[in-house]
Amino acid sequence: MILDAFKLNGKVAIVTGANTGLGQGMCVALAEAGAKVAGVARRDCDETAELIKKIGGEFVAIKADLGTTEPIERIIKETLDAFGRVDILVNNAGIIIRNDAIDYTEEDWDKVTAINEKVVFFFAQAVAKQFMAQKTGGKIISVASMLSYQGGIRVPAYTASKSGVLGMTRALANEWAKYGICVNAIAPGYMATNNTEALRNDKDRNDSILERIPAGRWGTPTDMAGAVVFLSSAASDYVNGFTLAVDGGWLAR
């Protein structure tokens, strides 16, 4: 039955940025599909843990600051200690710093690109090594953006890093497909999260954004559920190197 291909029973997922927003929504979705979830965040994941507990899922919280690559090996080790294997990585943690390009500082550029691009690559690399050691294959999913396709305004480092995620996804898929590793990405549209609070509070920007979205609304973490489960499951075993837009039709406009 085709629905069985979407089940994640027995699988183990690592999700970064798991304490709130899109990361929290994807943790819950993966748990609902049957996966055990290791949620990574700088802050406590108590709310995420409670949501997964309510549906009878298994969750372990791993506190780490992914501003650098330093915690990656520890995160994988703690996941293996808890669940014995890794099958799925969701690279979701990211930041955005807004400023005119002419005034953007090197410090802010390095901070954004380190988290959104450098850590994404090296986390994918470390998990791919684990997949190869297990001889199981696996799924790597990174969170890209509409700004993987567009330039944006006042977010040069974010645009550069998210464009990098799209290209990196293709490059890694080319190299790792022979190991049974699928590398894909999800490009969320305008989502109601902490990162977009300033935009939603600006009436003119909020109205102009909503006018452009055919669906007529901001996205929510729940809107990411189907995409992340699909790309984590056997249903997507022949999908590789692709960035899937979940945007309410924004790119089609």
Beta strands, then each sheet from edge to edge (+ up, - down):
strand 1: 12-16
strand 2: 36-41
strand 3: 59-63
strand 4: 88-91
strand 5: 138-143
strand 6: 181-188
strand 7: 243-246
sheet 1: 3+ 2+ 1+ 4+ 5+ 6+ 7+
end
